[in-house]
Amino acid sequence: VQLVESGGGLVQAGGSLRLSCVASESTFSIAVMGWYRQAPGMQREWVATVDSSTHPTKYADPVKGRFVISKDNAKNTMYLQMNSLKPEDTAVYYCKAVRIGLGTYWGRGTQVTVSS
């Protein structure tokens, strides 16, 4: 599975961005998809996850209430709507897909920069 992220950019604090992650294969075949981020000098951290079958979502505490993860299986695309952005949200955001028994896949990332 190849994953391509887009939608990153520069935004002022309080603004919004929507990230997209397009998969090369049907997202019906992907058990779990999620977003991670990595700030300079920091380890990559989990942001949010959406389950493929029943679409329950989970969020890391720092983004809960501000970010919304969703998935459109018809478009093989996962989204991350980011609202009320803060400077500490600045990071490279990565898309991850897990196919049970087949492997874990990562995109190359998209840069999000939030200015104060």
N, C-alpha and C positions, 0 to 999 in steps of 0.2 A: 504494500500500500504506500503510495506517495501522497504526502500532505503538503499543501501550499497555503501559507498564511498570507493575509493581506489586511489592510485597513489601519495599520499603525500610522503614527505621525506625531506632530507637535501640537499640543493643546494647552490652553491655560488652565490653571486650577479651577475646579468647579465645572469644567466642560465635560463633553462626552465623546466617545469614539465607539465604533462597532468593528470588531475584528471578525474576519471570516477565515475558515479553514476548509479548503476544498480537498476531498479525498479522491484518489484515482479509481477507487472501486466503490461499489455500493456500500453505503454506511449501514445497510441492513446486516452486513456480514461482520460488522465491528461491534464487539461486545460493549466496550466502554470507550468513550472519547473524553478528552479533557484539555484544559488549558493550564500551562505552567508559566512561570516567569523567572527571569534571572537578572538581577540588578548588578551593576559593576562591583566586582570584588565580593559578591555574595554567591551562595549556593542557589541552585535552581529550586524553586519552591512551587508547590501545588497551589492552584488558584480555584479551579472549579471542575466538576465532573458531571457528565450526563450519561446515564445508562441507556444502552441502545434499545433494549426490548420494551421497557416500561417507562422510559424517560424520566425517572426520578433524578433530581439534581442535588448536588452537594456543593458547598462553598467554604472556602477558608475564612476564618473569622475576620481578617483585615478587609475583605471585600464584601462580606455579607450585607445585604441591604442596598448595595450600590451596583453590583455587577449581576448580570443575568445571562446564563448559558442556555443555549437552545440548539436544536438540530433539525434540519430539514432533509429527511431521507430522499425525497424526490429530487433534490439538488445535490445530494452527496456532500452537504455542507454543514459545518457546525459554526455557531456564532458566539461571540462574547460581547454583549452590550455593556459598556462601561460608562457609568454615570458618576457625577460628583467626584471627578478625578482629583487626586491629590499628588503633590510632588513625589511622595513615597511610592506611588504606583509606577514611577519611571522604571522601565526594564525592557528587556527583549522578551516578548511573549511567544511561547511555543505551543503548538498543537501536538497532542499525543493520541494515538489510537492503539487499542489492545484487541487482538484477535485471539481468542482462547485457543491455546495449543499451537498457535502459528507464529506469534511474535508480538513485539511492541515496536511501534513506529513513531518517528518524530519528524516534524517539519523543520525548516531552517530558521524560523522565527521572524517576527516583525517588531521593529523598534517602536516603543511608545515613550514619548517624553512629555512630562507634565511640568510646565513652568509655573513658578509661584508669583 
